[in-house]
Amino acid sequence: MDVLLQRMPEHGCTPDVVSYNILLNGFCNDNRALEALELLQRMPELGCTPNVVSYSILLKGFCNDNRAEEALEQLHMMANDQGRSCPPNVVAYSTVINGFFAEGQMDQAYNLFLEMMDRGIQPNVVTYNTVIDGLCKAQMVDRANGVFQQMIDNGVKPDNDTYNCLIHGYLSIGQWNEVVRMLEGGKEWDIYTHNIILNGLCKNNYVDEAFKMFQIMCSKDLQFDIITFNIMIGAFFKVGKKEDAMDLFAAIPANGLVPDVVTYGLVAENLIQEGSLEEFDGLFSTMEKSGTAPDPRMLNALVRRLLQRGDVSRALAYLSKLDEKNFSLEASTTSVLISLFSRGEYQHHAKSLPERYSFLNEANS
């Protein structure tokens, strides 16, 4: 760094605050926030005064390193001036508030939000969304709704992200009635918001309500995405409505979409579960021919399902696909392998596996 700064004047370049900010950003992107702090502190003696962007970069760097407390110290130094004449703005406060929420320090985040307003700095839509989202994720939905009402009272217009955060929050605590109230408020909702609601309903076992909503969506001029289909296919399988799930799967091309790895994974796991193993093999082959590659999550899930059915030969064939792609075994897959191969009738399979699975033989000795 010192060499770079020294050479710039030799080439007719005098580093200005923009140059220093680029260096600060580089340090922070490389998780070297302390080095960024050292540079920022040296900037005045190097003939350059940090600006609010310099400090905002540093604050974000600390927060990305899960060091929100240190970011708060810098924020308070800015707020208390100490000769810097660089008071924090809404971006600086929002950055540190988000940092505390990311670390699970809800009270610190909310108190800093209050402090910000006490200092006369008005939150913008990003700040409000950060606070509402953090509170909803902590299931403090009543307080989040209070912040939402304050947002409206202060003339800040909520955007889709605001409503999506609240919908997430209400669904997480089972307040479907509040979601209905929001839906009936006259606002037009995009497919992303509809997917949030569908997913929330399905996760909370309100599959009938989800299907009713899906039917309403079908009657509107909404462009579905593959996530919509994945949510509903998974929900139908979950409650044993295989025909409905497969009908939706078959309808995907008619909607101008193609199944993704999640779609294929949902259908494949169900085929294994019901014992339709040849159909499962055919589906997997179709998926690969279509250009959709299996990911680690899908292959691990398939291997586990097959092992749980006792179809060890087929499971090992798909385990080899994990090896071919250099994917790692998930802990739950390893657990099933150890449990199965510790039984005498399956131990001979373990001996034929590649070296990386030698732990299975060791577990049996």
C-alpha positions in Angstrom: 0.0 0.0 0.0 2.7 2.5 1.0 4.7 1.7 -2.2 1.5 2.4 -4.3 0.9 5.7 -2.5 4.5 6.8 -2.9 4.7 5.9 -6.6 1.5 7.8 -7.6 3.2 11.3 -7.3 6.2 10.0 -9.3 3.8 9.4 -12.2 2.1 12.8 -11.9 -0.8 11.5 -9.9 -1.7 12.9 -6.5 -3.9 10.5 -4.5 -7.2 12.2 -3.6 -10.1 11.0 -1.5 -11.4 8.9 -4.4 -8.1 7.1 -4.6 -8.1 6.4 -0.9 -11.7 5.3 -0.9 -10.8 2.7 -3.6 -8.0 1.4 -1.4 -10.4 1.3 1.7 -12.9 -0.6 -0.3 -10.3 -3.1 -1.4 -9.2 -3.7 2.1 -12.8 -4.2 3.3 -13.7 -6.5 0.4 -10.7 -8.6 1.4 -12.0 -8.8 5.1 -9.2 -6.5 6.3 -11.2 -3.9 8.1 -8.5 -3.1 10.6 -6.0 -2.3 7.9 -8.7 -0.1 6.3 -9.1 1.7 9.7 -5.3 2.2 9.9 -5.3 3.8 6.4 -8.3 6.0 7.2 -6.6 7.3 10.4 -3.4 8.1 8.4 -5.2 9.9 5.6 -5.0 13.4 7.2 -1.2 13.1 7.7 -1.0 12.0 4.0 -2.7 15.2 3.0 -6.2 13.9 2.4 -9.3 14.3 4.6 -11.7 11.3 4.8 -15.2 12.1 3.7 -18.5 10.4 4.6 -18.0 7.8 1.9 -14.7 6.8 3.4 -16.3 6.2 6.8 -19.3 4.4 5.2 -16.9 2.0 3.5 -15.2 1.3 6.8 -18.5 0.8 8.6 -19.6 -1.7 6.0 -16.3 -3.5 6.2 -16.6 -3.9 10.0 -20.2 -5.1 9.7 -19.3 -7.6 7.0 -16.6 -8.9 9.4 -19.3 -9.3 12.1 -17.8 -6.4 14.1 -20.8 -4.2 14.5 -19.6 -3.0 17.9 -16.4 -1.6 16.3 -18.5 0.0 13.5 -20.6 1.6 16.2 -17.5 3.1 17.8 -16.5 4.7 14.5 -20.1 5.9 14.0 -20.1 7.6 17.4 -16.7 9.2 16.7 -18.2 10.6 13.5 -21.4 11.8 15.4 -19.3 13.4 18.1 -17.2 15.1 15.5 -13.8 15.1 17.3 -12.5 17.6 14.7 -13.4 15.5 11.7 -16.3 17.6 10.5 -17.8 14.5 8.9 -21.1 13.8 10.6 -22.8 10.4 9.8 -25.6 10.3 7.3 -28.6 8.0 6.8 -26.4 5.5 4.9 -23.8 5.3 7.7 -26.5 4.6 10.3 -28.4 2.2 8.2 -25.2 0.2 7.6 -24.5 -0.3 11.3 -28.2 -1.0 12.1 -28.1 -3.8 9.5 -24.8 -5.0 11.0 -26.4 -5.5 14.4 -29.4 -7.2 13.0 -27.1 -9.6 11.0 -25.4 -10.5 14.3 -28.7 -11.1 16.1 -28.3 -8.1 18.3 -31.9 -6.9 18.0 -31.9 -4.4 20.9 -28.7 -2.7 19.8 -30.0 -2.4 16.2 -33.4 -1.0 17.3 -31.8 1.4 19.9 -29.5 2.7 17.2 -32.5 3.3 14.9 -34.0 5.4 17.7 -30.7 7.2 18.3 -30.5 8.1 14.6 -33.9 9.8 14.7 -33.0 11.6 18.0 -30.1 13.1 16.2 -32.4 14.5 13.5 -31.4 12.0 10.8 -34.5 10.9 9.0 -34.6 7.2 8.0 -35.2 6.4 4.3 -37.0 3.4 2.8 -33.9 1.3 3.0 -33.5 2.0 6.7 -37.1 1.3 7.5 -37.0 -2.0 5.4 -33.8 -3.0 7.3 -35.5 -2.5 10.7 -38.8 -4.1 9.7 -37.0 -7.1 8.2 -34.8 -7.6 11.2 -37.7 -7.4 13.6 -39.8 -9.7 11.6 -37.0 -12.3 11.4 -36.8 -12.1 15.2 -40.6 -12.6 15.2 -41.1 -9.2 16.8 -43.8 -8.5 14.3 -45.9 -6.1 16.5 -42.9 -3.8 16.9 -42.2 -4.2 13.1 -45.7 -3.1 12.4 -45.2 -0.1 14.7 -42.2 0.9 12.6 -44.2 0.4 9.5 -46.9 2.8 10.8 -44.2 5.3 11.7 -42.8 5.0 8.2 -46.2 6.0 6.7 -46.7 8.8 9.2 -43.3 10.2 8.3 -44.2 10.3 4.6 -41.9 7.5 3.5 -43.6 5.4 0.9 -43.3 1.6 1.5 -42.1 -0.4 -1.4 -42.5 -4.1 -2.3 -39.7 -5.1 0.0 -41.4 -3.5 2.9 -44.6 -5.5 2.4 -42.7 -8.7 1.7 -40.9 -8.3 5.0 -44.1 -7.9 6.9 -45.8 -10.8 5.0 -42.8 -13.0 5.9 -43.2 -11.9 9.5 -46.9 -12.5 9.8 -46.6 -15.9 8.2 -43.8 -16.9 10.5 -46.1 -16.4 13.5 -49.1 -17.9 11.9 -51.1 -14.7 11.5 -52.7 -15.5 8.1 -55.5 -13.1 8.8 -53.1 -10.2 8.8 -51.7 -11.3 5.5 -55.3 -11.5 4.0 -55.9 -8.0 5.3 -52.8 -6.8 3.5 -53.8 -8.6 0.3 -57.2 -7.0 0.4 -55.7 -3.5 0.7 -56.0 -2.8 -3.0 -52.3 -3.0 -3.8 -51.1 -4.9 -6.9 -48.7 -7.7 -5.9 -46.0 -9.1 -8.1 -45.1 -12.8 -8.5 -42.3 -12.6 -5.9 -44.8 -11.5 -3.2 -47.3 -14.2 -4.2 -44.5 -16.8 -3.9 -43.6 -15.6 -0.4 -47.2 -16.1 0.6 -47.6 -19.4 -1.1 -44.4 -20.7 0.5 -45.4 -19.4 4.0 -48.8 -21.1 3.7 -47.3 -24.4 2.7 -44.6 -24.4 5.4 -47.3 -23.8 8.0 -49.5 -26.7 6.5 -52.1 -24.4 5.1 -52.0 -26.3 1.8 -55.8 -25.9 1.0 -55.5 -22.1 1.5 -52.3 -22.1 -0.7 -54.2 -24.0 -3.5 -57.1 -21.5 -3.3 -54.7 -18.7 -3.6 -52.9 -20.5 -6.5 -56.3 -20.8 -8.3 -56.9 -17.1 -7.8 -53.4 -16.4 -9.2 -54.3 -18.5 -12.3 -57.3 -16.3 -12.9 -55.2 -13.1 -12.9 -52.7 -11.9 -15.5 -49.7 -13.1 -13.6 -46.6 -14.5 -15.2 -45.6 -17.5 -13.0 -42.0 -18.4 -12.5 -40.6 -21.9 -11.8 -40.5 -21.0 -8.1 -44.3 -20.9 -8.0 -44.5 -24.3 -9.5 -41.9 -25.7 -7.2 -43.7 -24.4 -4.1 -47.0 -26.0 -5.1 -45.5 -29.3 -6.4 -43.7 -29.7 -3.1 -46.9 -28.9 -1.2 -49.0 -31.4 -3.0 -46.4 -34.2 -2.5 -46.2 -33.3 1.2 -50.0 -33.9 1.7 -50.1 -37.0 -0.6 -51.7 -35.3 -3.6 -49.4 -36.9 -6.1 -51.7 -36.6 -9.1 -52.1 -32.8 -8.6 -48.3 -32.5 -8.2 -47.6 -34.4 -11.4 -50.3 -32.5 -13.3 -48.5 -29.3 -12.3 -45.2 -30.7 -13.3 -46.6 -31.6 -16.7 -48.0 -28.1 -17.1 -44.7 -26.3 -16.7 -43.8 -26.2 -20.5 -47.2 -24.8 -21.3 -46.4 -21.8 -19.1 -43.2 -21.1 -21.1 -41.0 -22.5 -18.3 -38.6 -25.3 -17.9 -38.1 -27.4 -14.7 -35.0 -26.6 -12.7 -33.0 -28.8 -10.4 -35.4 -28.2 -7.5 -38.3 -29.3 -9.6 -36.7 -32.5 -10.7 -35.5 -33.1 -7.2 -39.0 -32.9 -5.8 -40.4 -35.3 -8.4 -37.4 -37.7 -8.1 -37.6 -38.0 -4.4 -41.3 -38.8 -4.6 -40.8 -41.5 -7.2 -38.2 -43.1 -5.0 -40.5 -42.9 -2.0 -43.4 -44.7 -3.8 -41.0 -47.3 -5.3 -41.2 -46.2 -9.0 -37.5 -46.6 -9.4 -37.4 -47.2 -13.2 -39.5 -44.1 -13.7 -37.1 -42.3 -11.4 -34.0 -43.4 -13.4 -35.8 -42.2 -16.6 -36.6 -38.8 -15.0 -33.0 -38.3 -14.0 -31.8 -39.2 -17.5 -34.3 -36.7 -19.0 -33.1 -34.0 -16.6 -29.4 -34.5 -17.7 -30.3 -34.6 -21.4 -32.2 -31.3 -21.0 -29.0 -29.7 -19.7 -30.1 -29.4 -16.1 -27.2 -30.6 -13.9 -27.8 -32.1 -10.5 -26.4 -30.1 -7.6 -24.9 -31.5 -4.3 -28.1 -31.0 -2.4 -30.2 -33.0 -4.9 -27.7 -35.9 -5.2 -27.3 -36.2 -1.5 -31.1 -36.3 -1.0 -31.4 -39.0 -3.7 -28.7 -41.2 -2.2 -30.3 -40.9 1.2 -33.8 -41.8 -0.1 -32.4 -44.8 -2.0 -30.4 -46.0 1.1 -33.5 -45.7 3.3 -35.4 -47.9 0.9 -32.5 -50.5 1.1 -31.7 -50.1 -2.7 -28.0 -50.0 -2.0 -26.9 -50.8 -5.6 -28.8 -47.9 -7.0 -27.8 -45.6 -4.2 -24.1 -46.4 -4.9 -24.6 -45.6 -8.6 -25.8 -42.1 -7.6 -23.1 -41.9 -5.0 -20.6 -42.3 -7.8 -22.2 -39.2 -9.5 -21.4 -37.3 -6.4 -17.8 -38.5 -6.8 -17.6 -37.7 -10.5 -18.6 -34.1 -9.8 -16.3 -33.9 -6.7 -19.3 -33.0 -4.5 -19.1 -33.5 -0.7 -21.3 -35.8 1.3 -23.7 -34.0 3.6 -23.6 -35.0 7.3 -27.0 -36.6 7.1 -25.9 -38.7 4.1 -22.8 -39.8 5.9 -24.9 -40.8 9.0 -27.3 -42.9 6.8 -24.3 -44.6 5.2 -22.7 -45.5 8.5 -25.9 -46.7 9.9 -26.7 -48.9 6.9 -23.2 -50.3 6.4 -22.8 -51.2 10.1 -25.3 -54.0 9.4 -23.8 -57.3 8.4 -25.8 -57.8 5.2 -24.5 -54.6 3.7 -20.8 -54.6 4.8 -19.6 -56.2 1.6 -20.8 -53.1 -0.3 -18.6 -50.8 1.8 -15.5 -52.7 0.8 -16.1 -52.0 -2.9 -16.3 -48.2 -2.4 -13.5 -45.8 -3.4 -10.8 -44.9 -0.8 -12.6 -41.7 0.3 -15.2 -44.0 1.9 -12.7 -46.0 3.9 -14.3 -44.6 7.1 -17.2 -47.0 6.5 -15.0 -50.0 6.8 -13.3 -48.5 9.9 -16.7 -48.0 11.5 -17.4 -51.7 11.1 -14.1 -52.9 12.6 
